[in-house]
């Protein structure tokens, strides 16, 4: 079954997920009905259902319910595996190989989402429906595809760029250059920015959909990440700053919709989900449907959790004594052992899955990206301290703000930014990419005792995929 699924993913064949239930049944049972692009994409309801199918892919445990923070945070300097699998140990130590199951899960789930998004992008334009609704659906699909390819390119470098399913597509695609993938990511996100609804116009029954501001935020993130590569475009930092400023200007006019909330803890309070700081989140709800295993990954056994991961002492001890974020991020102590508390859900029974959303973009990140872009453009610009100091003030560090007296050089500012993003955005799927972008990844891992070479900044192409597609080359060093 798994081999068949891998084959289907890499070939991006258009099949209903329902048809995957049994290889044997697929061969022996007569199909009396089936859904295909020819008989499904007919109505507005079909378009909505198809888009929901793209979003639902994000909720899988082996995608944005768990694997995201294994790839992005476990591989960095926040927490360590506790009685965990070898796959997780490899991620933590930087000894990951092409047979690592988490790396395959990351790749395969991303390409499944891309396949689903491609169908929406291909077939929804021909549906007779309200143009604004149609364009919003297409904008959402483009955003999700762009985000997916961004996750791929910053993880693996060159990857196959598949933009349509079936027909005359190459069933064994080769890898596309990273700069071309980045260009497609930006094109998709620009389409989303132009066609998704503004945050204040998203209906209550569509919470979790992509706003124009979410697309702007993701664009800022993409431009900044590309700015740190060998194929950067000279305008990347200015483009990132422009996108951040769009969101900050929108916040000024709509503070009830988008703003930096006064209390950091409120962001992760399940009773206050989708508050005005959250720009885009993966939605999780009440058991038994669409609930989130993340709380159990970090909760101690006394809470019914698995305690699969424990915070590193270096992380826990790095917080300033006045920093209010420490108690939220890693404030659970049982029998003298400290546990991650950011995703604890006190409203579920011990051992129960939680209801916490996974936040992909929030306003504090926009302020920090604004500061980063300004430092990159003009290190002498005093205004670069505005965003980072707003975040520090909210954290209780208003008496310890940054300026040229304590952060005199551009390099000093980068050091401060690396730390601030750790304290503010830990366990939100940013850390690996931040360290790579800011040229700190190998240094941080070396401080942990893990000496990585340049090759391990990129992840290996999963061997399972290369077994199916002989045109996939491997990254150097694997």
C-alpha positions, 0 to 999 in steps of 0.5 A, spaced: 500 500 500 505 505 501 509 503 495 503 504 491 501 511 495 508 513 493 508 511 486 501 515 486 504 521 489 510 522 485 506 521 479 501 526 481 495 521 478 488 524 479 485 519 484 480 520 489 483 519 496 477 514 497 480 509 492 486 508 496 483 504 501 485 497 499 490 495 493 486 488 493 479 491 492 481 496 487 483 490 483 477 486 484 471 490 485 467 493 480 466 500 481 459 503 480 461 510 481 467 515 482 469 522 482 473 525 477 475 532 474 470 531 469 464 529 473 466 533 479 468 540 478 461 543 476 458 547 482 460 552 487 459 547 492 464 542 489 469 548 489 468 549 496 469 541 497 475 541 493 478 547 497 477 544 503 480 537 501 487 541 500 486 544 507 485 538 510 491 535 508 495 540 513 492 537 519 495 530 518 500 528 524 505 527 519 505 534 516 503 540 520 500 537 526 507 534 528 512 533 523 513 541 522 516 542 528 520 536 528 523 538 521 524 546 523 525 546 531 527 539 533 533 539 528 535 546 531 536 548 539 529 548 542 528 541 545 531 534 545 527 527 544 526 523 550 525 516 549 524 517 541 525 514 535 531 513 531 528 518 526 527 523 531 534 522 534 537 523 527 533 530 526 536 532 533 543 530 532 543 532 524 545 525 522 539 524 518 539 520 512 535 519 506 531 513 509 529 518 515 521 516 515 520 524 518 523 526 512 519 522 507 513 524 511 514 531 510 516 530 502 510 526 501 504 530 504 507 536 501 506 533 494 499 530 496 497 537 498 500 540 491 496 535 487 490 537 491 491 544 490 493 543 482 486 540 481 483 546 484 487 551 480 486 547 474 478 546 474 475 551 478 476 557 473 471 553 469 465 553 474 459 558 473 459 561 480 460 568 483 467 571 480 469 574 487 468 567 491 471 563 485 477 568 485 478 567 493 478 560 492 483 560 487 487 565 491 487 560 497 489 554 493 495 558 490 497 560 497 497 553 499 501 551 493 506 556 494 507 555 501 508 548 500 513 549 495 516 554 499 517 548 505 520 544 499 525 548 497 528 551 503 528 543 506 531 540 500 533 545 495 532 543 488 525 539 487 520 537 482 516 543 480 509 540 478 504 545 476 498 540 473 496 533 474 495 528 469 494 529 461 501 530 458 505 531 464 512 528 465 510 522 470 518 522 472 520 529 473 527 531 474 529 536 480 527 544 478 533 549 480 531 552 487 531 559 484 525 557 479 522 554 485 522 560 489 519 564 483 513 560 482 512 560 490 512 568 489 508 568 483 503 563 487 503 568 493 502 574 489 496 571 486 493 569 493 495 576 495 491 579 489 485 575 490 484 572 497 479 576 501 482 582 506 482 579 513 476 583 516 471 580 510 472 573 511 466 570 514 465 567 521 464 560 517 470 561 513 475 562 519 482 558 517 481 561 510 487 565 507 487 572 507 490 577 503 494 579 509 496 572 510 499 572 503 503 578 504 506 575 510 508 569 507 511 573 501 515 577 506 518 570 509 519 568 502 523 574 500 527 574 506 529 567 506 531 568 498 535 574 500 540 569 504 541 564 498 546 565 493 541 566 488 538 572 492 535 578 488 537 585 489 530 587 491 529 581 496 530 585 502 526 591 500 520 587 497 520 583 504 519 590 508 514 592 503 510 586 504 511 587 512 509 595 511 502 593 508 500 588 514 502 594 519 498 599 515 492 594 515 493 593 522 493 601 524 486 601 520 483 595 523 486 594 530 480 589 532 482 585 526 490 584 526 494 587 532 499 585 537 495 583 543 497 585 550 498 578 553 503 573 550 499 567 553 493 569 550 495 567 543 496 560 545 489 560 550 485 555 546 479 559 549 482 565 545 483 562 538 484 566 532 485 572 536 487 578 532 494 576 532 493 570 528 494 571 521 494 564 518 493 558 523 492 550 521 485 549 525 484 544 530 477 543 534 474 539 539 475 531 539 473 526 536 474 531 530 480 534 527 484 535 534 491 535 535 496 531 538 501 536 539 499 537 547 501 530 548 508 530 545 510 535 550 505 534 556 508 530 562 506 523 564 502 526 570 498 530 565 497 524 561 502 526 555 508 522 552 513 527 554 516 525 547 520 532 547 524 535 553 526 543 553 534 544 552 537 547 558 540 552 554 533 554 551 530 554 558 536 558 561 536 563 555 530 567 557 531 574 561 528 573 568 523 579 566 521 575 560 514 573 561 514 568 555 518 563 559 512 561 563 508 560 557 513 556 553 516 552 558 513 553 564 510 546 566 515 543 572 513 536 575 518 532 580 523 537 578 523 536 571 521 542 566 516 541 560 514 545 554 508 548 556 506 552 550 501 547 547 498 545 553 490 544 553 488 544 560 481 543 557 481 536 555 482 530 560 489 527 561 491 523 555 486 527 551 488 530 544 488 538 544 484 543 541 490 548 540 491 551 533 498 551 529 499 558 528 503 559 521 503 566 521 502 572 526 503 579 527 509 579 532 513 575 526 511 581 521 514 586 526 520 582 527 521 581 519 520 588 518 526 589 523 530 584 520 529 587 513 531 594 515 537 592 518 539 588 511 537 594 507 540 600 512 544 598 518 544 605 520 537 606 520 534 607 527 527 605 525 529 598 525 529 597 532 521 599 532 518 592 531 523 588 535 522 593 541 515 592 540 515 585 541 520 585 547 515 590 550 510 586 550 514 580 553 516 584 559 522 587 557 520 594 556 526 597 561 531 593 556 530 595 549 535 595 544 538 601 541 545 603 538 548 604 545 547 596 546 546 593 539 551 598 535 553 594 529 549 590 524 552 583 526 550 585 533 543 586 531 543 579 527 545 576 534 539 580 538 534 578 532 536 570 532 535 570 540 528 574 540 525 570 534 527 564 539 524 566 545 518 569 541 517 564 536 519 557 539 516 551 537 512 555 531 516 551 525 521 557 524 527 556 528 531 551 523 530 556 517 531 562 521 538 559 523 540 558 516 537 564 513 541 568 518 548 564 518 547 561 525 545 554 523 552 550 523 554 554 529 548 553 533 549 545 532 556 545 534 555 549 540 550 542 542 556 538 540 554 536 533 558 538 527 555 539 521 558 540 514 555 545 509 551 539 506 547 538 512 544 545 511 539 541 506 535 535 507 536 529 503 531 527 498 527 521 501 530 514 498 523 512 497 522 517 492 528 516 488 526 508 488 520 510 484 523 516 480 530 514 477 530 522 475 531 524 482 538 526 484 540 526 491 543 532 494 551 532 496 553 528 502 548 523 502 
